[in-house]
Amino acid sequence: MAAVSIKSLPNPSLAEQASRVPGRTRRFSAGPLPGFGLSLGWTLTWLSLLVLLPLAALLIGALGLSVQEWVGIVRDARVQHALGLSFLTALIAALINVPIGLLISWVLVRYRFPGRLLVEALVDLPFALPTAVAGIALTALYAPTGWLGEPLSQLGVQIAYTPLGIVMALIFVGLPFTIRTVQPVLEQLSREHEEAAATLGASRWQTVRKVLLPQLRPALLTGFTLAFARGVGEYGSVIFIAGNLPKVSEIAPLLIVIKLEEFNYQGAMAIAVLMLLGSFVALFLLNLLHKRWSRGLVN
């Protein structure tokens, strides 16, 4: 048998050598992105420039206030009402968007009907529509002399220039987030589980409640979080329909703009910091809940 030269044998790569050593995990992996250190460095750099640096500037600007000034701003009834109204209306609108978004996503995924592409385009319309245009349209619709506002006012229901109008505006701008979050998950769900549940005698409602909803729960929470986050900071679509009455329908973003127009920059920064802290705590808790639900679904 002819001898085989050592030089003619293929030279194994570093990754292959590492994988052949017992008790040693692979530390090299092929991929389109560079190594972890370089990727993490670029991630932190862009995150710092685009997110952390502006937030740090906001916090530094608000630190110029004394303790007495901070206490005065926090105890201001107008500020408290504006912050509470912003978070409460965003919460209510996001809760309403969850079942509506789930229903619309279900229809778009499970059914084929004429005009489906038109409905898909309408779902994405709030993404492209300027918020001021949305606010003007909603005001014209729900004003006491509007198409829907006039018959509703005759029934004693007023939407425009009330907190209810704010909720309607936030539902309009937040609904696409819920739909576009749930729809891809619905498309990937296998119908074998539903067929198995039906074979075992489960009713349609039991199948939805015990088979489908547990798998959709993380996506629904993600859609709720996105809609809530959008609603807390929404400005353009709200100011036209809200009426902007202090301690009635005045939202926190509008109060910040009012402080800026009064050249009270530190007061505006203080309110912005309070909104920032409230939003961060709410989103942190929602993300923590989402992580736990996702783990439970995987396990």
C-alpha positions as CSV (number, residue, x, y, z in Angstrom):
1,M,0.0,0.0,0.0
2,A,1.4,3.4,-0.9
3,A,2.3,5.6,1.9
4,V,0.3,8.7,2.3
5,S,2.2,11.9,2.9
6,I,1.3,13.9,6.0
7,K,1.4,17.1,3.9
8,S,-1.4,15.8,1.6
9,L,-3.9,15.4,4.4
10,P,-6.4,18.3,4.8
11,N,-5.6,20.6,7.6
12,P,-8.6,20.8,10.0
13,S,-9.9,24.2,11.0
14,L,-9.6,25.6,14.5
15,A,-13.4,25.1,15.0
16,E,-13.0,21.4,14.0
17,Q,-10.0,21.0,16.3
18,A,-11.9,22.5,19.2
19,S,-14.9,20.3,18.6
20,R,-12.8,17.2,18.7
21,V,-11.2,17.9,22.1
22,P,-13.2,16.1,24.9
23,G,-14.7,18.3,27.5
24,R,-14.2,21.5,25.5
25,T,-17.1,23.4,24.0
26,R,-16.9,25.0,20.6
27,R,-15.7,28.5,20.8
28,F,-15.6,29.3,17.1
29,S,-18.7,29.3,15.0
30,A,-19.1,30.5,11.4
31,G,-21.7,33.2,10.9
32,P,-22.4,36.4,8.9
33,L,-21.5,38.7,11.8
34,P,-18.1,39.2,13.4
35,G,-17.2,37.8,16.8
36,F,-19.1,38.5,20.0
37,G,-16.7,41.1,21.3
38,L,-16.8,43.2,18.2
39,S,-20.5,42.8,17.7
40,L,-21.2,43.8,21.4
41,G,-18.9,46.8,21.0
42,W,-20.8,48.1,18.0
43,T,-24.1,47.4,19.7
44,L,-23.2,49.3,22.8
45,T,-21.8,52.2,20.7
46,W,-24.9,52.7,18.6
47,L,-27.1,52.2,21.6
48,S,-25.2,54.8,23.5
49,L,-25.2,57.4,20.7
50,L,-28.9,56.9,19.7
51,V,-30.6,56.2,23.1
52,L,-28.4,56.6,26.2
53,L,-26.8,59.9,25.3
54,P,-30.0,61.8,24.7
55,L,-31.5,60.3,27.8
56,A,-28.4,61.2,29.8
57,A,-28.7,64.8,28.5
58,L,-32.3,64.9,29.6
59,L,-31.4,63.7,33.1
60,I,-28.5,66.0,33.5
61,G,-30.7,69.0,32.5
62,A,-33.3,68.0,35.1
63,L,-30.7,67.7,37.8
64,G,-30.5,71.5,37.8
65,L,-33.7,71.6,39.8
66,S,-33.5,71.8,43.6
67,V,-35.3,69.3,45.9
68,Q,-38.0,71.9,46.7
69,E,-38.6,72.4,43.0
70,W,-38.9,68.7,42.3
71,V,-41.3,68.3,45.2
72,G,-43.4,71.2,43.9
73,I,-43.6,69.6,40.4
74,V,-44.4,66.2,41.7
75,R,-47.2,67.6,44.0
76,D,-48.6,69.8,41.3
77,A,-52.2,68.6,40.7
78,R,-52.0,69.6,37.0
79,V,-48.9,67.5,36.5
80,Q,-50.3,64.6,38.4
81,H,-53.5,64.6,36.4
82,A,-51.7,64.9,33.1
83,L,-49.3,62.0,33.8
84,G,-52.1,59.8,35.2
85,L,-54.3,60.6,32.2
86,S,-51.5,59.7,29.7
87,F,-50.7,56.4,31.3
88,L,-54.3,55.4,32.0
89,T,-55.6,56.1,28.6
90,A,-52.7,54.3,27.0
91,L,-53.4,51.3,29.2
92,I,-57.1,51.2,28.4
93,A,-56.4,51.6,24.6
94,A,-53.8,48.9,24.6
95,L,-56.2,46.5,26.5
96,I,-58.9,47.2,24.0
97,N,-56.5,46.7,21.1
98,V,-55.6,43.2,22.2
99,P,-58.9,41.4,21.5
100,I,-59.6,43.6,18.4
101,G,-56.1,42.9,17.0
102,L,-56.4,39.2,17.7
103,L,-59.8,39.0,15.9
104,I,-58.5,41.0,12.8
105,S,-55.4,38.9,12.7
106,W,-57.4,35.7,12.8
107,V,-59.6,36.8,9.9
108,L,-56.6,37.9,7.8
109,V,-54.7,34.6,8.4
110,R,-57.5,32.0,8.4
111,Y,-59.8,33.3,5.7
112,R,-59.5,34.3,2.0
113,F,-62.0,36.9,0.8
114,P,-62.3,39.6,-1.8
115,G,-60.7,42.8,-0.7
116,R,-58.3,41.1,1.7
117,L,-55.3,43.1,0.3
118,L,-57.2,46.3,0.8
119,V,-57.8,45.4,4.5
120,E,-54.1,44.6,4.8
121,A,-53.2,48.1,3.5
122,L,-55.8,49.7,5.8
123,V,-54.1,48.0,8.8
124,D,-50.8,49.6,7.9
125,L,-52.3,53.0,7.2
126,P,-51.8,54.4,10.7
127,F,-48.1,53.7,10.4
128,A,-47.8,56.0,7.3
129,L,-50.5,58.6,8.2
130,P,-49.2,61.7,9.9
131,T,-50.6,61.8,13.4
132,A,-51.9,65.3,13.0
133,V,-54.0,64.1,10.0
134,A,-55.3,61.3,12.1
135,G,-56.3,63.7,14.9
136,I,-58.1,66.0,12.5
137,A,-60.0,63.1,11.0
138,L,-61.0,61.7,14.3
139,T,-62.1,65.1,15.6
140,A,-64.2,65.7,12.5
141,L,-65.8,62.2,13.0
142,Y,-66.5,62.4,16.7
143,A,-67.1,66.1,17.2
144,P,-70.6,67.1,18.4
145,T,-71.4,68.0,14.8
146,G,-69.6,65.1,13.2
147,W,-70.9,62.0,11.5
148,L,-70.8,59.8,14.6
149,G,-70.5,62.5,17.2
150,E,-73.9,64.1,16.5
151,P,-76.0,60.9,17.0
152,L,-73.9,59.9,20.0
153,S,-74.3,63.3,21.6
154,Q,-78.1,63.0,21.2
155,L,-77.7,59.8,23.3
156,G,-75.8,61.6,25.9
157,V,-72.3,60.3,24.8
158,Q,-69.6,62.8,24.1
159,I,-66.3,61.5,22.7
160,A,-64.5,64.5,21.4
161,Y,-62.9,66.9,23.9
162,T,-63.0,64.2,26.7
163,P,-60.7,61.5,27.9
164,L,-62.8,59.1,25.9
165,G,-61.7,60.8,22.7
166,I,-58.0,60.3,23.8
167,V,-58.7,56.6,24.1
168,M,-60.2,56.5,20.6
169,A,-57.2,58.2,19.2
170,L,-54.8,55.8,20.9
171,I,-56.8,52.8,19.7
172,F,-56.4,54.1,16.2
173,V,-52.6,54.6,16.4
174,G,-51.9,51.4,18.4
175,L,-54.0,48.8,16.7
176,P,-51.5,48.0,13.9
177,F,-48.9,47.1,16.5
178,T,-51.1,44.4,17.9
179,I,-52.2,43.1,14.5
180,R,-48.7,42.9,13.0
181,T,-47.3,41.2,16.1
182,V,-49.9,38.5,16.4
183,Q,-50.4,37.8,12.7
184,P,-47.0,36.2,12.0
185,V,-47.4,33.9,15.0
186,L,-50.8,32.8,13.8
187,E,-49.5,32.0,10.4
188,Q,-46.8,29.7,11.9
189,L,-49.2,27.8,14.2
190,S,-49.9,24.3,13.0
191,R,-53.6,23.2,12.8
192,E,-52.7,19.7,14.0
193,H,-53.2,20.7,17.6
194,E,-56.7,22.1,16.8
195,E,-57.6,18.9,14.9
196,A,-56.3,16.8,17.8
197,A,-58.4,18.8,20.3
198,A,-61.5,18.4,18.1
199,T,-60.8,14.7,17.8
200,L,-60.7,14.4,21.6
201,G,-64.1,16.1,21.9
202,A,-63.1,19.7,22.8
203,S,-65.5,22.4,21.8
204,R,-64.3,25.3,19.6
205,W,-64.1,27.6,22.6
206,Q,-62.1,25.1,24.6
207,T,-59.7,24.7,21.7
208,V,-59.2,28.5,21.5
209,R,-58.9,28.9,25.3
210,K,-56.6,25.9,26.0
211,V,-54.7,25.3,22.8
212,L,-54.4,28.6,20.8
213,L,-54.4,31.3,23.4
214,P,-51.4,29.8,25.4
215,Q,-49.3,29.8,22.2
216,L,-50.4,33.3,21.3
217,R,-50.0,34.8,24.8
218,P,-46.4,36.0,24.4
219,A,-47.3,37.7,21.0
220,L,-50.4,39.3,22.5
221,L,-48.3,40.7,25.4
222,T,-45.7,42.0,22.9
223,G,-48.5,43.7,20.9
224,F,-50.0,45.1,24.1
225,T,-46.5,46.5,25.1
226,L,-45.9,48.2,21.8
227,A,-49.4,49.7,21.7
228,F,-49.0,50.9,25.3
229,A,-45.6,52.4,24.6
230,R,-46.9,54.2,21.6
231,G,-49.9,55.5,23.4
232,V,-48.0,57.0,26.4
233,G,-46.0,59.3,24.2
234,E,-48.6,60.1,21.5
235,Y,-49.1,63.7,20.8
236,G,-50.3,64.6,17.3
237,S,-53.4,62.5,17.1
238,V,-54.5,63.4,20.6
239,I,-54.3,67.2,20.9
240,F,-57.0,67.8,18.3
241,I,-59.6,65.5,19.8
242,A,-58.7,65.9,23.5
243,G,-59.8,69.5,23.9
244,N,-56.7,70.0,26.1
245,L,-58.6,71.2,29.2
246,P,-56.3,71.3,32.3
247,K,-57.1,68.6,34.8
248,V,-59.7,67.2,32.4
249,S,-58.2,66.2,29.0
250,E,-54.7,67.5,29.1
251,I,-52.0,64.9,28.4
252,A,-48.4,65.0,29.7
253,P,-46.7,65.5,26.3
254,L,-48.9,68.6,25.7
255,L,-48.0,69.9,29.2
256,I,-44.3,69.5,28.3
257,V,-44.9,71.6,25.1
258,I,-46.7,74.3,27.2
259,K,-43.7,74.4,29.6
260,L,-41.4,74.9,26.6
261,E,-43.5,77.7,25.2
262,E,-43.3,79.4,28.6
263,F,-39.5,79.0,28.5
264,N,-39.7,76.8,31.5
265,Y,-37.1,74.3,30.2
266,Q,-36.3,72.7,33.5
267,G,-39.9,72.2,34.3
268,A,-40.4,70.5,30.9
269,M,-37.4,68.3,31.5
270,A,-38.7,67.4,34.9
271,I,-42.0,66.2,33.5
272,A,-40.2,64.4,30.7
273,V,-38.1,62.6,33.3
274,L,-41.2,61.6,35.3
275,M,-42.7,60.2,32.0
276,L,-39.4,58.4,31.3
277,L,-39.2,56.8,34.7
278,G,-42.9,55.7,34.6
279,S,-42.5,54.3,31.0
280,F,-39.3,52.5,31.9
281,V,-40.8,50.8,35.0
282,A,-43.9,49.8,33.1
283,L,-42.0,48.4,30.1
284,F,-39.5,46.6,32.3
285,L,-42.3,44.8,34.2
286,L,-44.1,43.9,30.9
287,N,-40.9,42.6,29.4
288,L,-40.2,40.6,32.5
289,L,-43.7,39.1,32.3
290,H,-43.2,38.3,28.6
291,K,-39.9,36.5,29.4
292,R,-41.5,34.3,32.0
293,W,-44.5,33.5,29.8
294,S,-42.1,32.6,26.9
295,R,-40.1,30.3,29.2
296,G,-43.3,28.6,30.4
297,L,-44.4,28.1,26.8
298,V,-41.0,26.6,25.8
299,N,-40.7,24.4,28.9
